Amino acid sequence: MDAFLNQTFALAADNSLLAGGLLFVLTLLEALLVVGVLIPIVGVMLAAGALVAQGVMHPVEAVLWCSAGAAVGDALSYLLGHRLGGRHGARMLFSGRRRLFARAKLLARRYGTVAIIAARYLGPVRPMIPILAGMSRARPWRFHIASALTAPIWVVSLMAPGYLAVVNLQRLDLDPGVAGPLAVAALIIVATIWLAFQRPRAVLA
């Protein structure tokens, strides 16, 4: 997955529309159950920050693409939960993930709408919150507004390190064509290692 992302972002470095579409698709997939686990979203966001620093995309453009993908992914997960609903749907979706399901359910009950914000930073729990909101028949307008408003905050917080890394590399007078891919590759590797340690802890917690 890391090699694929490196190659894809290298191609997207010359096309802002392609880069934006790629970010939209990846952030959308990350919000979906099962599929989201396969997306190293921290690495994706760091790469997005690197693209902004290289001038491939305007900061507002990058934030809008990523936020839109996250909001649409949340909406699809909410719709899935709403369609399934009830205990039968929960058993079907979360069989084998009971501990994560219990954590997500506790988070949703305790914090309500605020759980949408917190869940964005909680790895495996993240796609479960929108599904639970749909299953519990939470008010759609409240859920979608909260999702849309919190997505940009999440995007900016994860993009910033990638942006700053490339800016600092550029100050070293490296060739921009080398500095950008180098920063993206390094950041994705670091993010993948970080996630590798975080996921087991999240499951065992």
Residue pairs with C-beta under 8 A, 6 or more apart in sequence:
1 38
1 39
1 40
2 40
2 43
2 188
2 189
2 192
5 40
5 43
5 44
5 47
5 188
6 181
6 184
6 185
6 188
8 22
9 19
9 22
9 47
9 50
9 51
9 181
9 184
10 181
11 18
12 18
12 19
12 22
12 51
12 56
13 19
13 51
13 54
13 56
13 180
13 181
14 56
16 56
16 57
16 58
16 61
19 48
19 51
19 56
19 57
19 62
20 57
20 61
20 62
20 65
21 65
23 44
23 48
23 62
23 65
23 66
23 69
24 65
24 66
24 68
24 69
24 72
25 69
26 39
26 41
26 44
26 69
27 41
27 44
27 65
27 66
27 67
27 68
27 69
27 70
27 73
27 155
28 69
28 70
28 72
28 73
28 76
29 35
29 36
29 38
29 39
29 73
30 36
30 39
30 41
30 44
30 69
30 70
30 73
30 126
30 127
31 69
31 70
31 72
31 73
31 74
31 76
31 77
31 126
31 127
31 130
32 73
32 76
32 77
32 127
33 77
33 80
33 93
33 127
33 128
33 131
36 73
36 126
36 127
37 124
37 199
40 188
40 191
40 192
40 195
41 158
42 158
42 191
42 194
42 195
43 187
43 188
43 191
43 192
45 66
45 155
45 158
45 159
45 162
46 158
46 159
46 161
46 162
46 165
46 184
46 187
46 188
46 191
47 162
47 184
47 187
47 188
48 57
48 62
48 66
48 155
48 159
48 162
49 62
49 158
49 159
49 160
49 161
49 162
49 163
49 164
49 165
49 166
50 162
50 163
50 165
50 166
50 180
50 183
50 184
50 187
51 57
51 62
51 180
52 58
52 59
52 62
52 159
52 162
52 163
53 162
53 163
53 164
53 165
53 166
53 167
53 170
53 180
53 183
54 166
54 176
54 179
54 180
57 65
59 163
62 155
62 159
63 152
63 155
63 156
63 159
66 151
66 155
66 159
67 148
67 151
67 152
67 155
68 151
70 120
70 147
70 151
70 154
70 155
71 144
71 147
71 148
71 151
73 127
73 130
74 116
74 130
74 143
74 144
74 147
74 151
75 130
75 144
75 147
77 127
77 130
77 131
77 134
78 130
78 131
78 133
78 134
78 138
78 140
78 143
78 144
79 134
80 131
80 134
81 89
81 130
81 131
81 132
81 133
81 134
81 135
81 136
82 134
82 135
82 137
83 134
84 90
84 92
84 93
84 134
84 135
85 134
85 135
85 137
86 135
89 135
90 101
90 135
93 131
94 100
94 101
94 128
97 124
99 203
100 124
100 125
100 128
100 202
100 203
101 128
103 125
103 205
104 119
104 125
104 128
104 129
104 132
105 132
107 115
107 118
107 119
107 122
107 125
107 129
108 115
108 129
108 132
108 133
108 136
111 118
113 142
113 143
113 146
115 129
116 129
116 130
116 133
116 143
116 146
116 147
116 150
117 146
117 150
117 153
117 154
119 125
119 126
119 128
119 129
120 126
120 150
120 151
120 154
121 154
122 202
123 195
123 198
123 199
123 202
124 199
124 202
124 203
125 202
130 143
130 147
133 143
161 187
162 183
162 184
162 187
165 183
165 186
165 187
166 179
166 180
166 183
169 179
169 182
169 183
170 176
170 179
172 179
174 182
